[in-house]
Amino acid sequence: MAKYERFEDLPVWRHAIKIGVRIYQLAESERLAKDYCAKDQLIGSAISISNNIAEGFKYNQNRQFIRFLEIAKGSAGELRSQLFCYSK
């Protein structure tokens, strides 16, 4: 298994950042432009994914990292649920 020195090198973190950028773009769409609550929720859950991956990595302990990956997974589920609501 590869040893990563920085969380920025983790493929999962990079993917989470791409999701966050895409959600920011979606939040600026005409459909969500004035729905401030929806925008805040979408952006909050999206950036929580990469933030939790980064925070867990920095603890430098597998047990803590796994815990924060679980939290990031929960944020991804929250985001997915919100996207279902806003896509209809």
C-alpha positions as CSV (number, residue, x, y, z in Angstrom):
1,M,0.0,0.0,0.0
2,A,1.3,3.5,-0.8
3,K,2.3,5.8,1.9
4,Y,1.0,9.3,1.6
5,E,2.8,12.2,3.2
6,R,0.1,14.8,2.6
7,F,-3.7,14.5,2.5
8,E,-3.6,16.5,-0.8
9,D,-2.1,13.4,-2.4
10,L,-4.9,11.1,-1.4
11,P,-7.0,10.2,-4.5
12,V,-10.2,10.2,-2.3
13,W,-9.5,13.7,-1.1
14,R,-8.9,14.9,-4.6
15,H,-12.2,13.4,-5.7
16,A,-14.0,15.0,-2.8
17,I,-12.6,18.4,-3.8
18,K,-13.9,17.9,-7.4
19,I,-17.4,17.2,-5.8
20,G,-17.2,20.3,-3.8
21,V,-16.3,22.5,-6.8
22,R,-19.1,21.0,-8.8
23,I,-21.6,21.6,-5.9
24,Y,-20.4,25.3,-5.7
25,Q,-21.2,25.5,-9.5
26,L,-24.6,23.9,-9.0
27,A,-25.4,26.2,-6.1
28,E,-25.0,29.2,-8.5
29,S,-27.5,27.8,-11.0
30,E,-30.7,29.7,-11.7
31,R,-32.7,27.0,-9.9
32,L,-30.9,27.5,-6.6
33,A,-29.8,31.1,-6.9
34,K,-32.3,32.4,-4.4
35,D,-32.8,29.3,-2.3
36,Y,-30.1,30.3,0.3
37,C,-31.0,27.6,2.7
38,A,-30.6,24.9,0.1
39,K,-27.4,26.4,-1.2
40,D,-25.9,26.5,2.3
41,Q,-26.9,22.9,3.0
42,L,-25.5,21.6,-0.2
43,I,-22.2,23.4,0.1
44,G,-21.9,22.5,3.8
45,S,-22.3,18.8,3.2
46,A,-20.1,18.8,0.1
47,I,-17.1,20.6,1.7
48,S,-17.5,18.5,4.9
49,I,-16.5,15.4,2.9
50,S,-13.0,16.7,1.9
51,N,-12.6,18.5,5.3
52,N,-13.1,15.4,7.3
53,I,-10.7,13.4,5.1
54,A,-8.1,16.0,5.7
55,E,-8.7,16.4,9.4
56,G,-8.6,12.6,10.0
57,F,-5.4,12.3,8.0
58,K,-3.7,14.9,10.1
59,Y,-4.2,13.0,13.3
60,N,-1.7,10.5,12.0
61,Q,-3.4,7.6,13.6
62,N,-5.3,4.9,11.7
63,R,-8.1,4.7,14.2
64,Q,-8.8,8.4,14.1
65,F,-8.5,8.5,10.3
66,I,-11.0,5.7,9.9
67,R,-13.4,7.6,12.2
68,F,-13.2,10.7,10.1
69,L,-13.6,8.7,6.9
70,E,-16.8,7.4,8.4
71,I,-17.9,11.0,9.1
72,A,-17.0,11.9,5.5
73,K,-19.0,9.0,4.2
74,G,-22.0,10.3,6.3
75,S,-21.6,13.7,4.7
76,A,-21.5,12.1,1.2
77,G,-24.8,10.4,2.1
78,E,-26.3,13.6,3.3
79,L,-25.2,15.3,0.1
80,R,-26.7,12.5,-2.1
81,S,-30.0,12.8,-0.3
82,Q,-30.1,16.6,-0.8
83,L,-29.3,16.2,-4.5
84,F,-32.2,13.8,-4.9
85,C,-34.5,16.4,-3.4
86,Y,-33.2,19.3,-5.6
87,S,-33.0,17.3,-8.8
88,K,-36.8,16.7,-9.0
